[in-house]
Amino acid sequence: MFKFSLNSSFEVLSKNLAQTWLDLKKAQKQIAQNIGAEMKQEIKNILDIPVSKNGARIVRSLPMQAPRKESGNLQNSVDYLLEENKDSLIIKVFCADSAPYALYLEYGTNKTAPRPFMLPTLNKYALILKEEIKEIGKFL
C-alpha cells in the first residue's frame, strides 16, 4: 500500500532546498576565495617588473604604466580579505599600511600622473565575477 503525505513531501523539499542553499553559499565563498587569491597574485605579478638601468640612468615607470619594483614593499603590501555577512560576500583587495603611497601611485596627484596597478586587474575580475554570478544563478 502506498501512502502519500503532502506534509512529508514539503518537509523533504524544504530540507533539499536548505541543503542546496548551503551548497551554493559554500561554492560562492570558494569562488570568492579563489578570485581574491588570483587578483592578489596578478597585481603582485604586475608589480614585479624591476626598475632598470640604462647606463647610469635609472628607468622608472612612465605615466599610466604600473610602478616598477624598487624595494618590493608595494608588491609585498598587496593582500585581500573576504568580508561575509548575512546578505553579502565582499572581496577587498588592498595595499597594507606599509605602502601608504599606493593610493598616490594608483590615482596620481596634482604633480604626478597615475600609475595604475590595481584598477586594471579589478576591472578584469569584475567581468569574471559577473559571469560566475550568472552561473550560480542558474542553480536557483
N, C-alpha and C positions, 0 to 999 in steps of 0.2 A: 504494500500500500504506500502510495506517495502522498506526503503531506507538504503543503506549501504554506509558508508563513511570510506574510508581507513584512512584518517587523524584522524577522531574522534576515531577510534579503536586504533590507535597508541597513541593518547593522553591518553585514558583510560589505556592502557597498561603501558605507561610511568608513570602515576600517581600511579598505583598499584605497580609498581616496586620501585618507590621512597618511598612509604609508607612501603613496605616490608623491604627496606634497613634501614629505620629509626627504624622499629620494631626490626630488627636484631642488630643494634647498641645499642639500649636500652637494649636488652636481654644480649648482650655482656658485657655492663657496669654493669648490675645487677649481672651477674655471677662473674665478676672480684671483685665486692664489697664483695660478699658472700665468695669467696675463700680467699680474703685478710683477712677478719674478722676471718675465720676458721683457717688460718695459724697463725695469731696472737694469737688466743686462744690456739691452740695446742702448740705453743712454750712456752706460759706462763704456760701451764699445765706441760710441760717438766721441767720447772724451779721451779716447786712448791714442789719438794722433799727437805725437810729441812736438814740442817746439823744435824747429830745425835751425840749423846754422847754414847760411850761405856765405862761406868765407868767414869773415869776422862779424857779419851781420846776423842778428837773431831774427828769425821769421816767425812771427806770432800769427794768430788767426786774423783774417780780413773781416770787415763788416759783413754780417749775415752768414758767416761761417761759424761752426761750433768752435768754442775756445779750444786751443791746443793745450796739451798736457805739459805743465811745467813741474809742479811738485807732486801731482796726483791727489792733492787734497780735495779738489772739487769732485773728481771721479769717485773717490772713496766716500764722499758725503752723500751720494745718491742712495736712496732707500725707498721702500714702500711700506704701507701699512693698510690693513683691512679694518674697516670700522663696520660693525654689524649691529643693527638694532632690529626691532620687530618688523619694520616695513622696508628696510633697505640694506644694501651692502655697498659700501663705498671703498673704492681703491684710491688711496692717496699716495702719489709719487712725489717725493720731495728731496731737497738737499738739506742736510742737517745743519745745525747752528755752527758747525766747524767751518762752513763756507758761506758766511753772510753776504758775500759779494755775488753769489749765484744769481740773485734777482737782477742785479745791475748788468750782468753779462747777458742774461736771457732777454731782457727788455731794453737794454741800453739806458743811457742817461742823456741829459741835455748836452753833454760833452763827448759821449762815445756812442757809436752805433750798436744796435743789438747784435748779439752773437748767440742766436737761439740753439739750444741743445736739448731742451725738454719738449717744447711745444710740437716740433715735427713728429716726435715719437708719440706723444699723447694724442695728436690728431689722427695718426695712423691707427692707433689702437682703439680710438673711439669708433671707427668704422668696423673694426673687427668685433668689438663688443656688441655693436648694433646687430651684426649678423648672428652672434652667439645667442643674443636675447630672442631673436626671431626663431632660432632652432629650439630653444627651451619652450617658447610659446606654443610650438606645435604639439607639445605633450599635454597642454592644458585643455 
